[in-house]
C-alpha cells in the first residue's frame, strides 16, 4: 500500500513538473491564453454559485428533453460532434456526456457514431487539404521524421496507446495523427475504436446526472436512491480519471523508453511526441508557409 502511494505521489509530482515545464516554454500569447481560460473558468464557477446548480441542471435537462423529442435529435448531436473534431473546437467529452444526458445509455449509439465519424472525417479532410504543406514541413523536420519512423516500426500498439491517452486532447490527437504520414486511415480508425469503452463510461455518467437534474424525478427519489445515483456518478468519474491516468502513464513510459534508447532517432521521436501541440497542422509557422 505504501509503495503504491509513493508511486502515485511520484507520478503526480512528475505530472506537475511536466505541466510547469510546458507552461514555461509557452510564448507570452500562450501564457495569456492559459490565464484567460482560467479566468473564464472562474467566471463560470461564480455564475454557477449565483444561479445555483439545481436551476442550471433543470434548465439543461429541459433542453435535453426538447432535443430528445425532435425526430432527428440524435443527428444534431452527431453533427455537432463531427464539427468539434476539427481544430480549434473542443468539448468532445462534454458532447459525449450530453448524449447520455439526453438519451440515457441509448446515447452511446450517437456518441460512438459521432466519435468515429468525426475523427475519421477530420483525419481525411486535414490530410487532404494540407498534404503539400505537410510534406514540405515534415521533409525538413528531423524530429517528425524520427516519429514517423518509430511509429512505422512499432505499429498499432504504439498508435493505440497514443490514441487512448488523454494527452494530446481529442482535437489535437486527430490533428496529430493526420500529420503523421506513416499512420494509415484503417490504423487510425481501429485505434479510435479503442476509445469507445471510455465513451461508454462518459455516456453512463451523463445518464445518471440527468436523473439527478430533473426536479420531478429527484422529488420521487428516496434518499437511498439519490445516494446510489450520486455514488454511481462519482464512481464513473473516478473510473474515467483512473483509466485516463493509466493510459497516460503508459504513454509517458513509452516516451521515457524512447529517451533512454541509444538511438538518436528514438530520442527525436520522444521529443516530437512531447511537443504534440506543435504538429505541422497546428503550428502557425507551418501553416503560414507556402
N, C-alpha and C positions, 0 to 999 in steps of 0.2 A: 504493500500500500504506500509506504513512504517513498519507495523507489519510483512508483508511478506518479506520485505527487511531485517529486523532484523533477521528473522528466517533463511533466506538464508545466511546471514553473519555468524550466529552461526554454520550453517551446514558446511560451508567452513572452518571455524576455527577448528571445530571438525575433519573434514577430514584431514586438515593439521597436527593437533596434532596426529591423528591416524597414518598417514604416517611417521611422525617423530619418534613416539614411536616404530613402526615396524623397522625402519631403525636402531635405537639404539640397538635393540635386535639382529640384524644380526651379524653373525660372521665376522671376518676380510675378509674371502673369499667372503662372501655375499656382504659386502660393496664394495669390489673391483669389483665385478660383476656389481653392480649398476653404479659405476663410469665408468666402461668400456662401458656399454650400453650408458651412457650419452655422452661419447667420440665418440662412433660410430654415434650417432645422430648428434653431432656437425660436424663430417666429412661429413655426408650425406647432411647436410644443406649447408656446404661450396661447395660441389660438385654441388648441385642444383643451387646455386648462380652463380658459374663459368660457367657451361654448359648452363644455362638459362632454366627456366621451360618450355618454349614453345618447345624447341628442345627435351627435355626429354619426354614431353607429346606426341609429334608427333611420337617419336621412340616407345613408349609404345603402342600407338594407332595402328601403323603398325603391331606390334607383335600380338596384339589382333585380328586384322583383318585376319592375317595369321592363327591363331588358329580357327577363325570362319569359314574359308574356308575349314578346314580339315573335312573329313567325320565324324570323331569321336572326334572332338574338345571338345565337352561337356563332353565326357567320361574322357578325360585327366584332365579337371578341377575337376570333381568328384573324380577321383583317387588321385589327389594332396590333396584335402580336407580331404579324408579319412586318408592319411598319416599324415597330420599335426594335426589330432585329438589325436595323441599319443604324450606323452612327449618324448623328450624335445622340440618338434617343437612348433611353434606358428604361428601367422598371419592368423587366421581364418577369421577375419573381412576383411583383405586385399583380401583374396581369394573370399569372397562374393562380394566385390566391383568389383573385376576383372570379375566376372560372368556378372554383369551389364554392365561393361565397354566393354565386348566382344559381348554380345548378346542383350543388351538393357534390357527391362523388361522381355523378354523371358528368360533371365538369371536366373530368380527366380526359374525356374524348376530345373536346375542343382545345384543351390545354396541350395535349400531345400533338394534335394536328398542327396547331399554331406554332409550337416549338419546332417541330420537324420541318414544316413548310417554310416558316420564317427564316430559320438558319440556312436552309438549302437555297432559297431564293437569294438571300443576302450573299452567300458564298459565290453562287454562279454570277450574279449581277456585278459584284465588286471585281471579281477576277476578269470578267469580260470587258468591263468599262475601263479598267486601269491596267490591262495586260502589258501595254507598251511601256508605261511608266514603271510598272512593277519589274519588268525585265531590265530596264535601264538602271533602276535603283539597286536591285539585287546583284547585278553583274559587277558593281563597284563596291559592294559592302561585304567585307570579309566575314563578319560575324554572321550575317544572314546566310551566306553560302555554307558556312560551317553548320548552322542549324538545319538547313535543308538536307545536308549530307547525313547528319546524325539521325534525323527523323526517317530518312530513306533507309538507313541501315537497321534501325531498331524497329521500325514498322508500327503496326497497330497498337501494341501495348503502351508505347510512349504517347501516341496520339490520343488514346482513350484517357490516360491519366491527365494529360493537359486539358482535354475537353471537359472532364468531370470536375476539375479543380475550380474553386471559387475565384481564383486569380489566373488569368485575367477575367474581368467580369464578362457577362454574356455578349454584349455588342463587341467588345474588344476581342473576345475569343473568336467570334465569327470573322472579324476582320483579320485577326492573326492567321487563321488557317487559310483564308482566301489569299493571303500574302505569301504563303509557303507553297511554292510550285510543286514540291515533291509530294504534297498531300492531294490525293485524287478525290473527286466528288463521292464515289462509293465509300472510301475510307472515312471521309468526313461525316457522311450520313450514318454509317454504322456506329462511329464514336458518339454521335449525338444521341443515338438510341439508348446509350448507357446513362444518359441524363434523365431518362423517363422515370425511374424509381424515385428520384428526388422531386420530380414534377408531381408525382402522385402524393408525396408527403405534403407538399405545399397546397395541393388541392384539398387534401383532408383537413389541413389547418383552416383553410378558408371556409370549408363547410361547417366546421364546428364554431367558428367565430360568428357565422351567420345565425346560428341557433341562439347565441347569446346576445346578438344585436337587436333582434326584434323584441320590442317590449311586450307584445301579446304572448309570444312563446315563452318569454322569460317569466312572465307572471304565472304561467301554468306549470312552471317547473318547481319541484320542491328543492330544498337546499342540497340534498344529496345529488340530484341530477345536475344542478348548476355546478357543483363541485367537480363531478365527474367530467363534464364538458370542459370546464376550465383546466383540469389536470390533463385532459387529452390534448388541448391546445398547447399547453406548456410542454408536454411530452413531445409533441410533434415538432415544436420549435427547437427543443434541445436535441432531438434526433437529427434534424437537418443541420444544426450547428456542428454536432459531433461528426456527422458524415462528411461535411464540407471541410472541417479541420483535418480529418483523417486523410482525405484525398490531397489536400494542400500539403500536408506533411510528406506524403509520398512524392509529390512533385518536387518539394524542396530537397528531399533526399536524392532524387534523380539529378537535380541541379548540382548538389554537393558532389555526387559521384563524377559528374562531368568536370567540375572544378578540380577534383583530386586526380583526375586522369592525367597521365603524362602526355597525352595527345594535345597539341595546340588547337586542333580542330574542335575537340570536346570543350576545351576552355572557352573558346569563342562562342560555341553554341550555347553554353550556360549563360554567358553574358547577354546573348541575344534574347534568351527566354526571360531573363530578369528585367530586360528593357522592352517587354512586350508592348507597352503603350507607345513605343516608337516604331511600330510596324510601318512598312513603306506605304500603306494605305491610310495611315493616320498621321504620319509625320508631315508637318507643314512644309518642310524643306523638300520632301519627296514630291508632294502634290503640287508644289509651285514650280517644279522643274518641268521643262518641255518634254 
